[in-house]
Amino acid sequence: MKIDILTLFPEMFDALNHSILKRAQEKDLLDIKVHNIRDFSLDANKRCDDYSYGGGAGMIMTPQPLFDAIKSVKTQKSYVVFLSPKGNILTQNKVEELAKCEKDLVLVCGHYEGIDERIISLCVDEEISVGDYVLTGGEIPAMVIVDAVARYVPKVLGNENATEMESFSQNLLEYPQYTRPFEFEKERVPQVLLDGNHKEVDKWRLEKMVKITKKRRPDLFKKWKKEQENNKKDEER
């Protein structure tokens, strides 16, 4: 998968050169390139912002550098995403959709008070938000998308089944995990995990997922419950 990131602060993306993402790039499973928007500015001082028409606090990113930066990486296979608080909320379904879309991702990181709206209308395929809060720029959201999407690229995780039972994969939060030692601070690993009965382990894990989701994310629990009811109806037909 090819991912181009357009930003005013390329140094922030050093985090992408570590751990799983580093290994994925070394194995050519991911091709991540970070581009400095300032390099495309025609201003003598490489300026990329200006005052907002109509007044208001803060500065707006000007269209020319962004337009040329996007144009330099965009192809017919590209899907251009602008990271924006106004965008569609990033969910696990959206992550999987982006990972399987068979297009090259172009992630545009805004900054200051935003970008000129004409860039959105001319160049952007979708606006995405990582949550109902405002950050100083799109760099951290872009890293979130890269990390989340990369996990669904074949062979990146090594274990092809690693994403099947994670949080949100079935509208349920993940079950509790344990490792050695068997007892720590008088807390013991549940016996069911030690007995070697995989059927009982799966049953225990599902029960925990349902219980945790019902308590912490009732909205997801309702979706899961509705899916179960629909599946039951389908089986009875």
Summary of the structure (lengths in Angstrom):
residues: 237
radius of gyration: 22.1
end to end distance: 41.4
largest distance: 70.9
contacts: 650
relative contact order: 0.13
helix: 42%
strand: 20%
